[in-house]
Amino acid sequence: MNKDYRIGSKVIMKKEHPCGTNLWEVTRVGVDIKIKCINCNRSIMMDRIEFNKKIKKVEVY
């Protein structure tokens, strides 16, 4: 699996967000990763290890 992501990358997560999409945009990269839902603009932060477990695919840089 390609885990090469940076700010602005679009990622597909394994589980859907309650709004109905699983496409997110990476807005912060560090020890923690911050991602924003493309559909409803909700943002969440999670640690890098948890993010790497939940990510399915990196779409676009």
C-alpha distance matrix in Angstrom:
0.0 3.8 6.2 9.1 11.6 15.4 18.6 18.9 15.3 15.0 12.3 12.3 12.7 12.9 16.7 19.2 21.5 25.2 26.0 24.0 20.9 17.3 16.9 17.3 18.0 17.2 20.8 20.7 18.4 19.7 20.0 19.8 17.8 20.0 18.9 21.4 21.6 22.2 24.7 26.9 26.1 25.8 24.0 22.5 21.5 19.3 18.4 15.2 14.3 15.1 13.2 9.9 10.8 11.9 9.4 8.1 7.4 9.0 12.1 14.6 15.6
3.8 0.0 3.8 5.6 8.4 12.1 15.5 15.9 12.3 12.8 10.8 11.9 13.0 14.3 17.9 19.9 21.7 25.5 26.0 24.2 20.8 17.3 16.1 15.9 15.9 14.9 18.3 18.2 15.9 17.5 18.4 18.4 16.2 18.3 17.3 19.9 20.4 20.7 23.7 25.9 24.7 24.7 22.7 21.6 20.4 18.7 17.8 14.4 14.5 15.6 13.0 10.1 12.2 12.9 9.8 9.1 7.1 7.0 10.1 11.8 12.3
6.2 3.8 0.0 3.8 6.0 9.5 12.9 14.0 10.8 11.8 9.8 11.5 12.1 13.8 17.1 19.1 20.4 24.2 24.8 23.6 20.2 16.6 15.3 14.4 14.0 12.3 15.5 14.9 12.4 13.8 14.6 14.6 12.6 15.0 14.6 17.5 18.6 19.4 22.6 24.3 22.7 22.4 20.0 18.6 17.1 15.4 14.3 10.8 11.4 12.7 10.0 7.3 10.3 11.2 8.3 9.2 7.8 7.1 10.7 12.0 11.7
9.1 5.6 3.8 0.0 3.8 7.0 10.7 11.9 9.1 11.1 10.3 12.9 14.3 16.6 19.7 21.2 22.1 26.0 26.1 25.0 21.4 18.1 16.1 14.7 13.4 11.5 14.3 13.8 11.3 13.2 14.9 15.2 12.9 15.1 14.8 17.5 19.0 19.3 22.8 24.6 22.6 22.8 20.4 19.4 17.9 16.8 15.8 12.4 13.8 15.4 12.4 10.4 13.8 14.3 11.2 12.0 9.7 7.4 10.3 10.3 9.1
11.6 8.4 6.0 3.8 0.0 3.8 7.1 8.3 5.8 8.3 8.1 11.4 12.9 15.9 18.4 19.4 19.8 23.6 23.4 22.8 19.2 16.1 13.7 11.8 9.9 7.8 10.5 10.4 8.6 11.2 13.5 13.1 10.3 11.9 11.4 14.0 15.8 16.2 19.8 21.3 19.1 19.4 16.9 16.4 15.1 14.7 14.3 11.4 13.7 14.6 11.2 10.4 13.9 13.6 10.6 12.0 9.8 6.8 9.2 8.7 7.1
15.4 12.1 9.5 7.0 3.8 0.0 3.8 6.2 5.6 9.1 10.1 13.8 15.2 18.5 20.5 21.1 20.9 24.5 24.0 23.9 20.4 17.7 15.0 12.3 9.5 6.7 8.2 7.9 6.5 9.6 12.7 12.3 9.6 10.7 10.8 13.2 15.6 16.0 19.8 20.9 18.2 18.6 15.9 15.8 14.5 14.8 14.6 12.2 15.2 16.2 12.8 12.9 16.5 16.1 13.4 15.2 13.1 9.9 11.4 9.9 7.1
18.6 15.5 12.9 10.7 7.1 3.8 0.0 3.8 5.6 8.9 10.8 14.5 15.9 19.6 21.0 21.0 20.1 23.4 22.6 22.9 19.6 17.5 14.4 11.3 7.8 5.1 5.2 5.9 6.5 10.2 13.5 12.4 9.5 9.2 9.2 10.9 13.8 14.0 17.8 18.6 15.5 16.2 13.7 14.3 13.5 14.7 15.2 13.7 17.1 17.5 14.1 15.1 18.5 17.4 15.0 17.0 15.1 11.8 12.6 10.6 7.9
18.9 15.9 14.0 11.9 8.3 6.2 3.8 0.0 3.8 6.5 9.5 13.1 15.2 19.0 20.2 19.7 18.9 22.1 20.8 20.9 17.5 15.7 12.3 9.6 6.0 5.4 6.1 8.7 10.0 13.7 16.8 15.3 11.9 10.9 9.5 10.0 12.2 11.5 15.3 16.6 13.8 15.3 13.6 14.9 15.0 16.6 17.7 16.2 19.4 19.2 15.6 16.6 19.6 18.0 15.2 16.6 14.3 10.9 10.5 8.2 6.1
15.3 12.3 10.8 9.1 5.8 5.6 5.6 3.8 0.0 3.8 6.3 10.0 12.5 16.1 17.8 17.7 17.6 21.1 20.1 19.6 15.9 13.7 10.4 8.3 5.7 5.5 8.2 10.2 10.5 14.1 16.8 15.3 11.8 11.4 9.5 10.6 12.1 11.4 15.2 17.0 14.9 16.1 14.4 15.2 15.2 16.0 16.9 14.9 17.6 17.4 13.6 14.1 16.9 15.4 12.2 13.1 10.5 7.1 7.1 5.4 4.2
15.0 12.8 11.8 11.1 8.3 9.1 8.9 6.5 3.8 0.0 3.8 7.0 9.9 13.5 15.0 14.5 14.6 18.1 16.9 16.1 12.4 10.2 6.7 5.6 4.5 6.4 9.7 12.2 12.9 16.5 18.7 16.6 12.9 12.0 9.2 9.5 9.7 8.7 12.2 14.6 13.1 14.5 13.5 14.4 15.2 16.0 17.5 15.9 18.1 17.2 13.4 14.1 16.2 14.0 10.8 11.2 8.8 6.1 5.2 5.2 6.5
12.3 10.8 9.8 10.3 8.1 10.1 10.8 9.5 6.3 3.8 0.0 3.8 6.4 9.9 11.8 12.0 12.7 16.5 16.1 14.9 11.2 8.2 5.8 5.3 6.2 7.4 11.1 12.9 13.0 16.2 17.6 15.5 11.9 11.7 8.9 10.0 9.8 9.9 13.0 15.2 14.1 14.6 13.5 13.5 14.1 14.2 15.6 13.8 15.4 14.2 10.6 11.0 12.7 10.4 7.1 7.5 5.8 4.4 5.4 7.4 9.1
12.3 11.9 11.5 12.9 11.4 13.8 14.5 13.1 10.0 7.0 3.8 0.0 3.8 6.8 8.7 9.0 10.7 14.3 14.3 12.4 8.9 5.5 4.7 6.3 8.9 10.6 14.2 16.0 16.1 18.9 19.8 17.5 14.1 13.9 10.8 11.5 10.2 10.5 12.5 15.0 14.9 15.0 14.6 14.3 15.4 15.1 16.7 15.3 16.1 14.3 11.1 11.4 12.0 9.1 6.3 5.5 5.2 6.3 7.0 10.1 12.5
12.7 13.0 12.1 14.3 12.9 15.2 15.9 15.2 12.5 9.9 6.4 3.8 0.0 3.8 5.6 7.0 8.8 12.5 13.4 11.9 9.1 5.4 6.7 7.5 10.5 11.5 14.9 16.1 16.1 18.4 18.6 16.1 13.1 13.1 10.5 11.6 10.4 11.9 13.5 15.2 15.2 14.4 13.7 12.7 13.6 12.7 14.5 13.6 13.8 11.5 8.8 9.6 9.3 5.9 4.5 5.0 7.0 8.9 10.6 13.5 15.5
12.9 14.3 13.8 16.6 15.9 18.5 19.6 19.0 16.1 13.5 9.9 6.8 3.8 0.0 3.8 6.8 9.7 12.8 14.5 12.5 10.5 7.2 9.7 11.1 14.3 15.2 18.5 19.5 19.3 21.1 20.8 18.4 15.9 16.2 13.9 15.1 13.5 15.1 16.0 17.6 18.2 17.1 16.7 15.2 16.0 14.6 16.1 15.3 14.6 12.0 10.4 10.6 8.9 5.7 5.9 5.2 8.5 11.5 13.2 16.6 18.8
16.7 17.9 17.1 19.7 18.4 20.5 21.0 20.2 17.8 15.0 11.8 8.7 5.6 3.8 0.0 3.8 6.6 9.3 11.5 9.8 8.8 6.5 9.9 11.3 14.8 16.1 19.0 20.2 20.5 22.4 21.9 19.1 16.7 16.3 13.9 14.4 12.4 14.3 14.5 15.6 16.6 15.1 15.3 14.0 15.4 14.5 16.7 16.7 16.2 13.0 11.8 13.0 11.2 7.6 8.8 8.9 11.9 14.4 15.7 18.8 20.9
19.2 19.9 19.1 21.2 19.4 21.1 21.0 19.7 17.7 14.5 12.0 9.0 7.0 6.8 3.8 0.0 3.8 6.4 7.9 6.0 5.5 4.5 8.3 10.2 14.0 16.0 18.6 20.4 21.3 23.6 23.6 20.4 17.7 16.5 13.6 13.1 10.2 11.8 11.3 12.5 14.1 13.0 14.1 13.6 15.9 15.8 18.6 18.9 19.0 15.7 14.1 15.8 14.5 10.7 11.2 11.2 13.3 15.3 15.7 18.5 20.9
21.5 21.7 20.4 22.1 19.8 20.9 20.1 18.9 17.6 14.6 12.7 10.7 8.8 9.7 6.6 3.8 0.0 3.8 5.4 5.6 5.6 5.8 8.6 9.4 12.9 15.0 16.9 18.9 20.4 22.6 22.7 19.2 16.5 14.7 11.8 10.8 7.9 10.2 9.3 9.5 11.1 9.6 11.1 11.0 13.9 14.6 17.8 18.6 19.3 15.9 14.3 16.7 15.9 12.1 12.8 13.6 15.4 16.6 17.0 19.2 21.1
25.2 25.5 24.2 26.0 23.6 24.5 23.4 22.1 21.1 18.1 16.5 14.3 12.5 12.8 9.3 6.4 3.8 0.0 3.8 5.3 7.6 9.1 11.9 12.8 16.1 18.3 19.8 21.8 23.6 25.8 25.7 22.1 19.7 17.6 14.9 13.3 10.3 12.4 10.4 9.7 12.2 10.6 12.8 13.0 16.2 17.2 20.6 21.9 22.4 18.9 17.7 20.3 19.1 15.5 16.5 17.2 19.1 20.4 20.5 22.6 24.6
26.0 26.0 24.8 26.1 23.4 24.0 22.6 20.8 20.1 16.9 16.1 14.3 13.4 14.5 11.5 7.9 5.4 3.8 0.0 3.8 6.1 8.9 10.8 11.9 15.0 17.7 19.1 21.6 23.8 26.4 26.8 23.2 20.4 17.9 14.8 12.4 8.9 10.0 7.2 6.9 10.1 9.6 12.6 13.8 17.3 18.9 22.4 23.4 24.4 21.1 19.3 21.8 21.2 17.4 17.7 18.1 19.3 20.1 19.6 21.3 23.4
24.0 24.2 23.6 25.0 22.8 23.9 22.9 20.9 19.6 16.1 14.9 12.4 11.9 12.5 9.8 6.0 5.6 5.3 3.8 0.0 3.8 7.0 9.4 11.7 15.2 18.1 20.1 22.7 24.5 27.2 27.6 24.2 21.2 19.1 15.8 13.8 10.1 10.4 8.0 9.4 12.4 12.3 14.8 15.8 18.9 19.9 23.1 23.6 24.3 21.1 19.1 21.1 20.3 16.5 16.4 16.1 17.3 18.5 17.7 20.0 22.5
20.9 20.8 20.2 21.4 19.2 20.4 19.6 17.5 15.9 12.4 11.2 8.9 9.1 10.5 8.8 5.5 5.6 7.6 6.1 3.8 0.0 3.8 5.7 8.3 11.9 14.9 17.3 20.0 21.5 24.5 25.2 22.0 18.7 16.8 13.2 11.4 7.8 7.8 6.6 9.0 11.2 11.6 13.4 14.4 17.3 18.2 21.2 21.2 22.1 19.2 16.7 18.5 18.2 14.4 13.6 13.2 13.9 14.8 14.0 16.2 18.7
17.3 17.3 16.6 18.1 16.1 17.7 17.5 15.7 13.7 10.2 8.2 5.5 5.4 7.2 6.5 4.5 5.8 9.1 8.9 7.0 3.8 0.0 3.8 6.5 10.2 12.8 15.6 17.9 18.9 21.7 22.3 19.3 16.0 14.7 11.3 10.6 7.8 8.5 8.9 11.1 12.2 12.1 12.9 13.1 15.3 15.6 18.3 17.9 18.7 16.0 13.4 14.8 14.6 10.9 9.8 9.5 10.5 11.7 11.6 14.2 16.6
16.9 16.1 15.3 16.1 13.7 15.0 14.4 12.3 10.4 6.7 5.8 4.7 6.7 9.7 9.9 8.3 8.6 11.9 10.8 9.4 5.7 3.8 0.0 3.8 7.1 10.2 13.1 15.8 17.0 20.1 21.4 18.5 14.9 13.4 9.8 8.8 6.5 6.0 7.9 10.6 10.8 11.7 12.1 13.0 15.1 15.9 18.3 17.6 19.0 16.8 13.6 15.0 15.6 12.3 10.2 10.1 9.7 9.6 8.8 10.8 13.2
17.3 15.9 14.4 14.7 11.8 12.3 11.3 9.6 8.3 5.6 5.3 6.3 7.5 11.1 11.3 10.2 9.4 12.8 11.9 11.7 8.3 6.5 3.8 0.0 3.8 6.6 9.3 12.0 13.6 16.8 18.2 15.3 11.6 9.8 6.1 5.4 4.6 5.3 8.3 10.0 8.9 9.5 9.1 10.1 11.9 13.1 15.6 15.1 17.1 15.2 11.8 13.7 15.0 11.9 10.0 11.1 10.6 9.6 9.6 10.6 12.0
18.0 15.9 14.0 13.4 9.9 9.5 7.8 6.0 5.7 4.5 6.2 8.9 10.5 14.3 14.8 14.0 12.9 16.1 15.0 15.2 11.9 10.2 7.1 3.8 0.0 3.8 6.2 9.4 11.2 14.8 16.9 14.3 10.5 8.6 5.4 5.2 6.5 6.6 10.3 11.6 9.4 10.5 9.3 10.6 11.8 13.5 15.6 14.8 17.5 16.2 12.6 14.4 16.6 14.0 11.8 13.2 11.9 9.8 9.6 9.3 9.5
17.2 14.9 12.3 11.5 7.8 6.7 5.1 5.4 5.5 6.4 7.4 10.6 11.5 15.2 16.1 16.0 15.0 18.3 17.7 18.1 14.9 12.8 10.2 6.6 3.8 0.0 3.8 5.9 7.4 11.0 13.3 11.0 7.3 6.0 4.5 6.5 9.1 10.1 13.7 14.4 11.7 12.0 9.5 10.0 9.9 11.3 12.8 11.8 14.9 14.3 10.8 12.6 15.3 13.5 11.4 13.7 12.5 10.1 11.1 10.5 9.5
20.8 18.3 15.5 14.3 10.5 8.2 5.2 6.1 8.2 9.7 11.1 14.2 14.9 18.5 19.0 18.6 16.9 19.8 19.1 20.1 17.3 15.6 13.1 9.3 6.2 3.8 0.0 3.8 7.0 10.4 13.0 10.7 7.7 5.5 5.4 6.7 10.3 11.4 14.8 14.7 11.3 11.6 8.8 9.8 9.6 11.9 13.5 13.2 16.7 16.2 13.1 15.4 18.1 16.5 14.9 17.4 16.3 13.8 14.5 13.3 11.7
20.7 18.2 14.9 13.8 10.4 7.9 5.9 8.7 10.2 12.2 12.9 16.0 16.1 19.5 20.2 20.4 18.9 21.8 21.6 22.7 20.0 17.9 15.8 12.0 9.4 5.9 3.8 0.0 3.8 6.7 9.5 7.7 5.5 4.8 7.0 9.6 13.2 14.9 18.2 17.8 14.4 13.9 10.5 10.3 8.7 10.4 11.1 10.9 14.6 14.8 12.1 14.3 17.3 16.4 15.2 18.2 17.4 15.0 16.6 15.5 13.5
18.4 15.9 12.4 11.3 8.6 6.5 6.5 10.0 10.5 12.9 13.0 16.1 16.1 19.3 20.5 21.3 20.4 23.6 23.8 24.5 21.5 18.9 17.0 13.6 11.2 7.4 7.0 3.8 0.0 3.8 7.0 6.4 4.9 6.7 9.1 12.3 15.6 17.3 20.7 20.7 17.6 16.9 13.4 12.3 9.9 10.3 9.7 8.5 12.2 13.2 10.8 12.1 15.6 15.4 14.1 17.2 16.4 14.2 16.4 15.6 13.3
19.7 17.5 13.8 13.2 11.2 9.6 10.2 13.7 14.1 16.5 16.2 18.9 18.4 21.1 22.4 23.6 22.6 25.8 26.4 27.2 24.5 21.7 20.1 16.8 14.8 11.0 10.4 6.7 3.8 0.0 3.8 5.1 6.1 8.8 11.9 15.3 18.6 20.7 23.9 23.6 20.5 19.3 15.6 13.9 10.7 10.4 8.7 7.7 11.3 13.0 11.5 12.7 16.0 16.5 15.9 19.2 18.8 17.0 19.6 19.0 16.7
20.0 18.4 14.6 14.9 13.5 12.7 13.5 16.8 16.8 18.7 17.6 19.8 18.6 20.8 21.9 23.6 22.7 25.7 26.8 27.6 25.2 22.3 21.4 18.2 16.9 13.3 13.0 9.5 7.0 3.8 0.0 3.8 6.7 9.9 13.2 16.8 19.8 22.4 25.3 24.8 22.0 20.2 16.4 14.0 10.3 8.9 6.2 5.9 8.9 10.9 10.5 11.8 14.6 15.6 15.8 19.4 19.7 18.5 21.5 21.5 19.6
19.8 18.4 14.6 15.2 13.1 12.3 12.4 15.3 15.3 16.6 15.5 17.5 16.1 18.4 19.1 20.4 19.2 22.1 23.2 24.2 22.0 19.3 18.5 15.3 14.3 11.0 10.7 7.7 6.4 5.1 3.8 0.0 3.8 6.6 9.9 13.4 16.4 19.2 22.0 21.3 18.5 16.5 12.8 10.2 6.5 5.5 4.2 5.4 8.8 9.3 8.6 11.0 13.4 13.6 14.0 17.7 18.3 17.2 20.0 20.2 18.7
17.8 16.2 12.6 12.9 10.3 9.6 9.5 11.9 11.8 12.9 11.9 14.1 13.1 15.9 16.7 17.7 16.5 19.7 20.4 21.2 18.7 16.0 14.9 11.6 10.5 7.3 7.7 5.5 4.9 6.1 6.7 3.8 0.0 3.8 6.5 10.2 13.1 15.7 18.6 18.3 15.6 14.0 10.4 8.4 5.6 5.5 5.9 5.8 9.4 9.3 7.1 9.7 12.4 11.8 11.5 15.0 15.2 14.0 16.4 16.7 15.4
20.0 18.3 15.0 15.1 11.9 10.7 9.2 10.9 11.4 12.0 11.7 13.9 13.1 16.2 16.3 16.5 14.7 17.6 17.9 19.1 16.8 14.7 13.4 9.8 8.6 6.0 5.5 4.8 6.7 8.8 9.9 6.6 3.8 0.0 3.8 6.9 10.3 12.9 15.7 15.0 12.0 10.5 6.9 5.7 4.3 6.6 8.7 9.4 12.7 11.7 9.3 12.4 14.7 13.1 12.7 16.0 16.1 14.7 16.4 16.4 15.4
18.9 17.3 14.6 14.8 11.4 10.8 9.2 9.5 9.5 9.2 8.9 10.8 10.5 13.9 13.9 13.6 11.8 14.9 14.8 15.8 13.2 11.3 9.8 6.1 5.4 4.5 5.4 7.0 9.1 11.9 13.2 9.9 6.5 3.8 0.0 3.8 6.7 9.3 12.2 12.0 9.4 8.4 5.6 5.6 6.4 8.5 11.1 11.3 14.2 12.6 9.6 12.5 14.4 12.1 11.2 13.9 13.9 12.6 13.7 14.0 13.7
21.4 19.9 17.5 17.5 14.0 13.2 10.9 10.0 10.6 9.5 10.0 11.5 11.6 15.1 14.4 13.1 10.8 13.3 12.4 13.8 11.4 10.6 8.8 5.4 5.2 6.5 6.7 9.6 12.3 15.3 16.8 13.4 10.2 6.9 3.8 0.0 3.8 6.3 8.9 8.4 5.6 5.5 4.2 6.6 8.9 11.6 14.6 15.1 17.8 15.8 12.9 15.8 17.4 14.5 13.6 15.7 15.5 14.1 14.4 14.5 14.6
21.6 20.4 18.6 19.0 15.8 15.6 13.8 12.2 12.1 9.7 9.8 10.2 10.4 13.5 12.4 10.2 7.9 10.3 8.9 10.1 7.8 7.8 6.5 4.6 6.5 9.1 10.3 13.2 15.6 18.6 19.8 16.4 13.1 10.3 6.7 3.8 0.0 3.8 5.5 5.8 4.8 5.3 6.3 8.5 11.5 13.7 16.9 17.3 19.4 17.0 14.2 16.8 17.8 14.4 13.5 14.9 14.9 14.2 13.9 14.7 15.7
22.2 20.7 19.4 19.3 16.2 16.0 14.0 11.5 11.4 8.7 9.9 10.5 11.9 15.1 14.3 11.8 10.2 12.4 10.0 10.4 7.8 8.5 6.0 5.3 6.6 10.1 11.4 14.9 17.3 20.7 22.4 19.2 15.7 12.9 9.3 6.3 3.8 0.0 3.8 6.1 5.7 8.1 9.6 12.1 14.9 17.0 20.0 19.9 22.1 20.0 16.8 19.0 20.1 16.7 15.1 15.8 15.1 14.0 12.7 13.0 14.4
24.7 23.7 22.6 22.8 19.8 19.8 17.8 15.3 15.2 12.2 13.0 12.5 13.5 16.0 14.5 11.3 9.3 10.4 7.2 8.0 6.6 8.9 7.9 8.3 10.3 13.7 14.8 18.2 20.7 23.9 25.3 22.0 18.6 15.7 12.2 8.9 5.5 3.8 0.0 3.8 6.0 8.3 11.0 13.6 16.9 19.1 22.3 22.6 24.5 22.0 19.2 21.5 22.1 18.4 17.3 17.7 17.5 17.0 15.5 16.2 18.1
26.9 25.9 24.3 24.6 21.3 20.9 18.6 16.6 17.0 14.6 15.2 15.0 15.2 17.6 15.6 12.5 9.5 9.7 6.9 9.4 9.0 11.1 10.6 10.0 11.6 14.4 14.7 17.8 20.7 23.6 24.8 21.3 18.3 15.0 12.0 8.4 5.8 6.1 3.8 0.0 3.9 5.6 9.0 12.0 15.6 18.2 21.7 22.7 24.7 22.0 19.5 22.4 22.9 19.3 18.8 19.8 20.0 19.4 18.5 19.0 20.3
26.1 24.7 22.7 22.6 19.1 18.2 15.5 13.8 14.9 13.1 14.1 14.9 15.2 18.2 16.6 14.1 11.1 12.2 10.1 12.4 11.2 12.2 10.8 8.9 9.4 11.7 11.3 14.4 17.6 20.5 22.0 18.5 15.6 12.0 9.4 5.6 4.8 5.7 6.0 3.9 0.0 3.8 6.3 9.9 13.2 16.2 19.6 20.5 23.0 20.6 18.0 21.0 22.1 18.8 18.1 19.7 19.5 18.4 17.7 17.7 18.3
25.8 24.7 22.4 22.8 19.4 18.6 16.2 15.3 16.1 14.5 14.6 15.0 14.4 17.1 15.1 13.0 9.6 10.6 9.6 12.3 11.6 12.1 11.7 9.5 10.5 12.0 11.6 13.9 16.9 19.3 20.2 16.5 14.0 10.5 8.4 5.5 5.3 8.1 8.3 5.6 3.8 0.0 3.8 6.8 10.5 13.5 17.1 18.6 20.9 18.2 16.2 19.5 20.2 17.1 17.1 19.1 19.6 19.0 19.0 19.4 20.0
24.0 22.7 20.0 20.4 16.9 15.9 13.7 13.6 14.4 13.5 13.5 14.6 13.7 16.7 15.3 14.1 11.1 12.8 12.6 14.8 13.4 12.9 12.1 9.1 9.3 9.5 8.8 10.5 13.4 15.6 16.4 12.8 10.4 6.9 5.6 4.2 6.3 9.6 11.0 9.0 6.3 3.8 0.0 3.8 7.0 10.3 13.7 15.3 17.9 15.6 13.5 17.0 18.2 15.5 15.5 18.1 18.6 17.6 18.3 18.5 18.5
22.5 21.6 18.6 19.4 16.4 15.8 14.3 14.9 15.2 14.4 13.5 14.3 12.7 15.2 14.0 13.6 11.0 13.0 13.8 15.8 14.4 13.1 13.0 10.1 10.6 10.0 9.8 10.3 12.3 13.9 14.0 10.2 8.4 5.7 5.6 6.6 8.5 12.1 13.6 12.0 9.9 6.8 3.8 0.0 3.8 6.8 10.4 12.4 14.7 12.3 10.7 14.4 15.4 13.0 13.7 16.8 17.8 17.3 18.8 19.5 19.3
21.5 20.4 17.1 17.9 15.1 14.5 13.5 15.0 15.2 15.2 14.1 15.4 13.6 16.0 15.4 15.9 13.9 16.2 17.3 18.9 17.3 15.3 15.1 11.9 11.8 9.9 9.6 8.7 9.9 10.7 10.3 6.5 5.6 4.3 6.4 8.9 11.5 14.9 16.9 15.6 13.2 10.5 7.0 3.8 0.0 3.8 7.0 9.3 11.8 10.1 9.0 12.6 14.0 12.5 13.3 16.8 17.9 17.3 19.3 19.9 19.2
19.3 18.7 15.4 16.8 14.7 14.8 14.7 16.6 16.0 16.0 14.2 15.1 12.7 14.6 14.5 15.8 14.6 17.2 18.9 19.9 18.2 15.6 15.9 13.1 13.5 11.3 11.9 10.4 10.3 10.4 8.9 5.5 5.5 6.6 8.5 11.6 13.7 17.0 19.1 18.2 16.2 13.5 10.3 6.8 3.8 0.0 3.8 6.5 8.3 6.5 6.2 9.8 10.9 10.1 11.6 15.3 16.8 16.7 19.3 20.4 19.9
18.4 17.8 14.3 15.8 14.3 14.6 15.2 17.7 16.9 17.5 15.6 16.7 14.5 16.1 16.7 18.6 17.8 20.6 22.4 23.1 21.2 18.3 18.3 15.6 15.6 12.8 13.5 11.1 9.7 8.7 6.2 4.2 5.9 8.7 11.1 14.6 16.9 20.0 22.3 21.7 19.6 17.1 13.7 10.4 7.0 3.8 0.0 3.8 5.6 5.5 6.2 8.7 10.2 10.8 12.2 16.0 17.3 17.2 20.3 21.3 20.4
15.2 14.4 10.8 12.4 11.4 12.2 13.7 16.2 14.9 15.9 13.8 15.3 13.6 15.3 16.7 18.9 18.6 21.9 23.4 23.6 21.2 17.9 17.6 15.1 14.8 11.8 13.2 10.9 8.5 7.7 5.9 5.4 5.8 9.4 11.3 15.1 17.3 19.9 22.6 22.7 20.5 18.6 15.3 12.4 9.3 6.5 3.8 0.0 3.8 5.5 5.0 6.1 8.7 9.9 10.4 13.9 14.9 14.6 18.0 18.9 17.9
14.3 14.5 11.4 13.8 13.7 15.2 17.1 19.4 17.6 18.1 15.4 16.1 13.8 14.6 16.2 19.0 19.3 22.4 24.4 24.3 22.1 18.7 19.0 17.1 17.5 14.9 16.7 14.6 12.2 11.3 8.9 8.8 9.4 12.7 14.2 17.8 19.4 22.1 24.5 24.7 23.0 20.9 17.9 14.7 11.8 8.3 5.6 3.8 0.0 3.8 5.4 5.2 6.5 8.9 10.2 13.6 15.2 15.8 19.4 21.0 20.4
15.1 15.6 12.7 15.4 14.6 16.2 17.5 19.2 17.4 17.2 14.2 14.3 11.5 12.0 13.0 15.7 15.9 18.9 21.1 21.1 19.2 16.0 16.8 15.2 16.2 14.3 16.2 14.8 13.2 13.0 10.9 9.3 9.3 11.7 12.6 15.8 17.0 20.0 22.0 22.0 20.6 18.2 15.6 12.3 10.1 6.5 5.5 5.5 3.8 0.0 3.8 5.5 5.2 6.3 8.7 12.2 14.5 15.5 18.8 20.7 20.7
13.2 13.0 10.0 12.4 11.2 12.8 14.1 15.6 13.6 13.4 10.6 11.1 8.8 10.4 11.8 14.1 14.3 17.7 19.3 19.1 16.7 13.4 13.6 11.8 12.6 10.8 13.1 12.1 10.8 11.5 10.5 8.6 7.1 9.3 9.6 12.9 14.2 16.8 19.2 19.5 18.0 16.2 13.5 10.7 9.0 6.2 6.2 5.0 5.4 3.8 0.0 3.8 5.4 5.1 6.0 9.8 11.4 12.0 15.2 17.0 17.0
9.9 10.1 7.3 10.4 10.4 12.9 15.1 16.6 14.1 14.1 11.0 11.4 9.6 10.6 13.0 15.8 16.7 20.3 21.8 21.1 18.5 14.8 15.0 13.7 14.4 12.6 15.4 14.3 12.1 12.7 11.8 11.0 9.7 12.4 12.5 15.8 16.8 19.0 21.5 22.4 21.0 19.5 17.0 14.4 12.6 9.8 8.7 6.1 5.2 5.5 3.8 0.0 3.8 5.6 5.4 8.5 10.0 11.0 14.6 16.6 16.7
10.8 12.2 10.3 13.8 13.9 16.5 18.5 19.6 16.9 16.2 12.7 12.0 9.3 8.9 11.2 14.5 15.9 19.1 21.2 20.3 18.2 14.6 15.6 15.0 16.6 15.3 18.1 17.3 15.6 16.0 14.6 13.4 12.4 14.7 14.4 17.4 17.8 20.1 22.1 22.9 22.1 20.2 18.2 15.4 14.0 10.9 10.2 8.7 6.5 5.2 5.4 3.8 0.0 3.8 5.8 8.3 11.0 13.0 16.5 19.0 19.6
11.9 12.9 11.2 14.3 13.6 16.1 17.4 18.0 15.4 14.0 10.4 9.1 5.9 5.7 7.6 10.7 12.1 15.5 17.4 16.5 14.4 10.9 12.3 11.9 14.0 13.5 16.5 16.4 15.4 16.5 15.6 13.6 11.8 13.1 12.1 14.5 14.4 16.7 18.4 19.3 18.8 17.1 15.5 13.0 12.5 10.1 10.8 9.9 8.9 6.3 5.1 5.6 3.8 0.0 3.8 6.5 9.6 11.7 14.6 17.3 18.4
9.4 9.8 8.3 11.2 10.6 13.4 15.0 15.2 12.2 10.8 7.1 6.3 4.5 5.9 8.8 11.2 12.8 16.5 17.7 16.4 13.6 9.8 10.2 10.0 11.8 11.4 14.9 15.2 14.1 15.9 15.8 14.0 11.5 12.7 11.2 13.6 13.5 15.1 17.3 18.8 18.1 17.1 15.5 13.7 13.3 11.6 12.2 10.4 10.2 8.7 6.0 5.4 5.8 3.8 0.0 3.8 6.0 7.9 10.9 13.7 14.9
8.1 9.1 9.2 12.0 12.0 15.2 17.0 16.6 13.1 11.2 7.5 5.5 5.0 5.2 8.9 11.2 13.6 17.2 18.1 16.1 13.2 9.5 10.1 11.1 13.2 13.7 17.4 18.2 17.2 19.2 19.4 17.7 15.0 16.0 13.9 15.7 14.9 15.8 17.7 19.8 19.7 19.1 18.1 16.8 16.8 15.3 16.0 13.9 13.6 12.2 9.8 8.5 8.3 6.5 3.8 0.0 3.8 7.2 9.7 13.1 15.1
7.4 7.1 7.8 9.7 9.8 13.1 15.1 14.3 10.5 8.8 5.8 5.2 7.0 8.5 11.9 13.3 15.4 19.1 19.3 17.3 13.9 10.5 9.7 10.6 11.9 12.5 16.3 17.4 16.4 18.8 19.7 18.3 15.2 16.1 13.9 15.5 14.9 15.1 17.5 20.0 19.5 19.6 18.6 17.8 17.9 16.8 17.3 14.9 15.2 14.5 11.4 10.0 11.0 9.6 6.0 3.8 0.0 3.8 6.2 9.6 11.8
9.0 7.0 7.1 7.4 6.8 9.9 11.8 10.9 7.1 6.1 4.4 6.3 8.9 11.5 14.4 15.3 16.6 20.4 20.1 18.5 14.8 11.7 9.6 9.6 9.8 10.1 13.8 15.0 14.2 17.0 18.5 17.2 14.0 14.7 12.6 14.1 14.2 14.0 17.0 19.4 18.4 19.0 17.6 17.3 17.3 16.7 17.2 14.6 15.8 15.5 12.0 11.0 13.0 11.7 7.9 7.2 3.8 0.0 3.8 6.3 8.0
12.1 10.1 10.7 10.3 9.2 11.4 12.6 10.5 7.1 5.2 5.4 7.0 10.6 13.2 15.7 15.7 17.0 20.5 19.6 17.7 14.0 11.6 8.8 9.6 9.6 11.1 14.5 16.6 16.4 19.6 21.5 20.0 16.4 16.4 13.7 14.4 13.9 12.7 15.5 18.5 17.7 19.0 18.3 18.8 19.3 19.3 20.3 18.0 19.4 18.8 15.2 14.6 16.5 14.6 10.9 9.7 6.2 3.8 0.0 3.8 7.1
14.6 11.8 12.0 10.3 8.7 9.9 10.6 8.2 5.4 5.2 7.4 10.1 13.5 16.6 18.8 18.5 19.2 22.6 21.3 20.0 16.2 14.2 10.8 10.6 9.3 10.5 13.3 15.5 15.6 19.0 21.5 20.2 16.7 16.4 14.0 14.5 14.7 13.0 16.2 19.0 17.7 19.4 18.5 19.5 19.9 20.4 21.3 18.9 21.0 20.7 17.0 16.6 19.0 17.3 13.7 13.1 9.6 6.3 3.8 0.0 3.8
15.6 12.3 11.7 9.1 7.1 7.1 7.9 6.1 4.2 6.5 9.1 12.5 15.5 18.8 20.9 20.9 21.1 24.6 23.4 22.5 18.7 16.6 13.2 12.0 9.5 9.5 11.7 13.5 13.3 16.7 19.6 18.7 15.4 15.4 13.7 14.6 15.7 14.4 18.1 20.3 18.3 20.0 18.5 19.3 19.2 19.9 20.4 17.9 20.4 20.7 17.0 16.7 19.6 18.4 14.9 15.1 11.8 8.0 7.1 3.8 0.0
